[in-house]
Amino acid sequence: MVARSAIDQQRAGIAVVDSDGTVTWTDEAWAADDGEASLPRVPIGANLLEAYREYSDPRAQAIANAIAAVLEGKVTYFEIEHRSDPDSPSFLTSVAALRGSGAGAVVIDKVVGGREPSERHRPTVVRASGGAPFGHEGERLTPREREVLDLMAMGLDNRAIAAKLRIEYTTVRGHVRAVIEKLGARSRLEAVARAYRNGWVPKG
Amino acid sequence: MRPAVLEFMREAVDRPNEALLCFGEPGVGERLLRDLEAHMGHEFTADRRAGRIMVGEAHSDVDQQLENFIAPLEELRARGFALVRFVGVVAWDVRHFPPPEDFLWFESKMNEVIAELPVVGLCPYDLARIPARGIAYGALETHPFVLCDGVLRENPQFIPPDRYVRERLLRLPWLQGEGLS
């Protein structure tokens, strides 16, 4: 399971794997590396979902629904089978995703059928200060806020975060409020849920 | 307030080596104490003045609420009480209370907070005020024991706090785009 292995190694939520087993994309730092600049900038996660939603093609919509189900945690495994157009290039040959500990892989085999999204369908993947490809709200977090977000996602309260990072409780409280505000959440847990959904915190 | 809850509180008042904390929305703790005074037939002004009986207030910011809860427990512990009883009156999606998902996190977190303290607590869930989701995710999944029809039972639905965030909170329907109702 190349895709599964890629997920484990990259701590990614979703990995895109070529037919020859080459990992071409993950939603974590790997794909944003300078050395991989030639990789296709395939939007992943919520971005990928948005891109597929742009298509009226029922097959693309089916894929979008499948991705949405994974992102929402409703399924941990599904497959979509169809025939690709042999005359057209395929930019995705398989996608695997892992959600939660022990979850199964998601495999979408030959999903695209040779239809590559146009440039306008490819949201830019922005590198955050820590090196991971953060998009939208997530990229506005400072490195310290990202650390705090990771610990929030582990269920730690502010006292525990302060002890772990060896900083003042009031400082942690400021960071937590900033994280919530920057992620556009109404609450601590909504911020954490959003971060998980978008792959901004480690899954482990 | 239900007699079972008042009896639970009364034992703390009756035993000088125990203390009592009433926690809830602003004003709820005071009301709870008035109910208890009526139930017991006398006032306990002296115990309140001495700080053996305390009132804690919920807060719309869950971190502040956690502090409002922990601080009096730590104070009572430092003063050497053998046992501190608390009653936490539950509310759902109301002003001066954390949003439901944060409140559920608080409920689960309390288990960790009191694990190291000589503390025992009771959280009344009013079935007329709390929606089914609040009962299912809060009452049933964040409490190791449930008092139902006057009988204390071990709760098979309980999810330990170290698993609660991933196994429940991140899967809450309204955080997945569904409504809260």
Interface residues (C-beta under 8 A of the other chain):
Chain A: E72 G73 K74 G100 S101 A153 M154 G155 D157 N158 R159 R173 V176 R186 S187 R188 L189 E190 V192 A193 Y196
Chain B: V62 D63 L66 I70 P98 P99 E101 D102 L104 W105 K109 P161 D162 Y164 V165 R166 L169 L170 R171 L172 L175 Q176 G177
